[in-house]
Structures are given as C-alpha cells and as structure tokens.
Amino acid sequence: MCEVVQSHWGVLFVRRTDYFFNTGLRTVNEILGFNDGLLKLRGLDYDNDDANNFPSLVYDVELLEQHGVWSLTNKNLVGKKCFNK
C-alpha cells in the first residue's frame, strides 16, 4: 500500500500507508505531477509479444483521488521503448 505525498519543499514521494491504487501499468518509471488529487505517472505496459520482464509500451496515466479512493481516468500511449540486444 502506498500514497503519493508532497513534502513541504515541493518534492513528490511515495509514503507507505493504507492507501492503494491500480495504475494500469506493469512498472511506474516517473511521477510527472500531482495537483488537486490528480496524479500523473509515466510507465511501461506490455505489447503483444513482450516478455514478462520487458514491457515495451510507454504510457502516461492519470489517476484521480476522491474520498480516499483512486481511479484511473486516462491512459495515453506515448510510444514504444527500444531495448538493446
């Protein structure tokens, strides 16, 4: 369980707590922003032929927190990550 919070210096970080949210992603690589309960993340998800440990599709997602409940409101494909072989 985790919660994204902002320190008094303005830095975003994840604090372990009793909150939970589903990002719709395999991995989260970057916090793009947080404002008025809207959390913006960038991460990776699977393409049809991806191996389990190599998701290649880059997505930006938006999650909205209302009354302690997080919901996925937007998931946009940014592009495909290329891995060196």
Secondary structure, DSSP 8 states (H G I E B T S, - for coil): -EEEEE-TTS-EEEEESS-----SSSEEEEEEEEETTEEEEEEEE--TT--TT---EEEEEEEEEETTEEEEEEEEEEEE-----
